[in-house]
Amino acid sequence: MRPLLTFSARLLFVTTVLAGCQSAGTPPIAATPAAAGQASTATASSAAALPTTPATPAPRVSYQEWLRGLRTEALGQGIRPQTFDRAFASVKLSDRVVELDQAQPEFTRQPWQYLDSMVSDARVQQGRQKMQENAALLQRITQRTGVPAEILVAHWGAESDYGRGTGSFSVLDALTTLAYEGRRASYFRTELLAALRILDSGDIAPDRMSGSWAGAMGQTQFMPTVFLKNALDEDGDGRRDIWGSLPDVFASTAKFVQGNGWRAGERWGEEVRLPAGFPYDQAEYNITKPLAEWRSLGVRPLNGGELAGDGNAAVLVLGGHTGPAFLVRENFRTIMRYNPSTSYALAVALLADRLSGRPGVQGNWPRNELALSRDERIELQQRLASIGMDPGAQDGIVGANTRNAVRRFQQSIGTVPDGFATKSLLERLRRSSNPVQAAG
C-alpha cells in the first residue's frame, strides 16, 4: 500500500484547491456500464464489465495535481466539498490493485469445470434455503418486476456466494488507484465520481464502501454507475444498501435485470437434442434464428416433442459436438448484459433451474479434453492466421472470431465444424503449415 496522505499534506491540498478553484476541470465522461470476470464469485463486477480495449494513458501528473483536478470536477458535478474531503481523508493508492489490473489472467478451466463450481450441489442447497427464508420478500419483488425469484437468487449466488464473498478492498482506494494510474483511467474516473455521488447521497459511509479490486460493490457486485441507475431503498430506511439489506439487494438486482430486457413469463432457454448432420457452423451465440427454423433443422427438447413458443434463439455447444447443446432465447441475452460471458450466463441460468427444481445438465461433457493454456490459445490463433483462417486478434481469448476460424479449419480437414478449440486440434495445426498436410 502507498502511504496515507498526512493531515498537513491534506490541509495543504485543500488550501491549494480552494485558492485555485477557477482552474478548468476535466469534462464529465459518459458512464460505461460493464463487468469483469468469471474466475471467482467475488471478482471485479459481473454487473459492470470492464472495457476490453485499454485507453491511451493520459500524460502523467503528480497525484496531488491529479487530485486537485478531480476535486474541481467533483464539486462541479454538485458533490459537496465535505463529502469529497471526508472520502479522501484516508484514501490509499494500492500497489495490489495496480498489480491485479495489469495482470494477464490465465483461465485454464473448461466450461464444465466452471459450471461444476458455480452450480455445485452445495450452492444449490444453500440457494434453496435462502429462497425459503426470503420467500415473501422475493415473491413481492417478482410480482412487481416479473423477474423470477430463482433468477435473482442465482445472480446473488454467482456474484457473492449469497453474500459471503463481496470483496474486501476499499472501493475508494481501488477506484482512485485505477483512475489515477490504471490502464483504463477514464472509465474508472467516471466510476470514482459515481462512487462519490453515492457517498454524497448518504447511502453508505466511506469505511463501509467495500468491494472488489475493480470497484464492484455489494452482494450482487454493482459498479457505482450501475448502482446510481438501479439501486433501490426497498426496506424504507432512507438508504440504498446493497451491502447489508437483502430487500435492497433483491429489489436493486431485479430493477437491473428488468431494465436489461427480462421478458416476464419466458425461460432463458433449455438443453436440447441436435440431429445427425446438424450444421454446427450455425451453433454460435451471435447466430440467431426463428424457433420455426430451428425446428425445421431438427432441434428438439430433450424430452421429445417440439420446441415451444416463438421468437428468436441461438444454439450453444460450449463443449463441442460431443457435449450438451443449449437453445438460448432472449432472456439468456438479458443475463449476459449482467456479465458478457456465455459461461457466466449459463451458470446463472442452470443455477436458477436447479433452484426451481429442474434438473441440471443431462448431456455428457467431454471431460477428457484438457483446457488450452493462454500461450497455447495464442499459438492456436497465430497458426490459424498463418494459414489464412482469420481468427482476429491474437490475444489468447477464444471468442466468436477464433471459433469461426477453428470452424473453417475443421471444414478444410473434414471434421465436424463445432468451433471447439482443443489440444488435439492444436496438434494438427502444429504438424503442418497448411490444412492439407495437417489432415494427413
Secondary structure, DSSP 8 states (H G I E B T S, - for coil): ------HHHHHHHHHHHHHTTTS-----------B---SSTTSS-SSSB--SS---------HHHHHHHHHHHHHHTT--HHHHHHHTTS----HHHHHHHH--------HHHHHHHHT-HHHHHHHHHHHHHTHHHHHHHHHHH---HHHHHHHHHHHHTTTT----EEHHHHHHHHHHHSTTHHHHHHHHHHHHHHHHHTSS-GGG-EE-TT--BTTTTB-HHHHHHH---TT-SSS--TTT-HHHHHHHHHHHHHHTT--TT--SEEEEE--TT--GGG-STT--EEHHHHHHTT-EETTSS---S-SEEEEE-TT-TTS-EEEE-HHHHHHHTTS--HHHHHHHHHHHHHHTT-----S---TT-----HHHHHHHHHHHHHTT------SS---HHHHHHHHHHHHHTTS-------HHHHHHHHH-SSHHHHT-
